[in-house]
Amino acid sequence: MYSREYAPERITELKDNEIVVFGSNLAGSHGGGAAWLAYERFGAVWGQGVGLQGRSYGIPTMQGGVETIRPYVDEFIAFAKEHQEYKFLVTRIGCGIAGFTTHEMAPLFAKAIDLDNVLLPKAFVDIIQK
């Protein structure tokens, strides 16, 4: 059961132990949306589309359907479990430029619902808990 704060709709600043989790592409071309913000402010690396990058974590969302995204979300969840020293603020990954709906993306994060160090968007939580 999710019983903590939600990730902010727009993440413009981070506390010392916080990491923004954003939708990327495999090429690491962080040209728009949360990816651009991660690149401009939080250390996302141009040319790196996956994983920890400065104070950000990229999950590719532009390479195909929802099932192509699932392994990267699972990898992120495993990473978050191993790194309790960080608080991960998940954006509405895949729901912008990638063109997926909240109903398509939210279930991918169901395994993160009980991780105290992962803050999900309220829209994701509402769908997961139904």
Order of alpha helices (4+ residues) and beta strands (2+ residues): beta-alpha-beta-beta-alpha-beta-alpha-beta-alpha
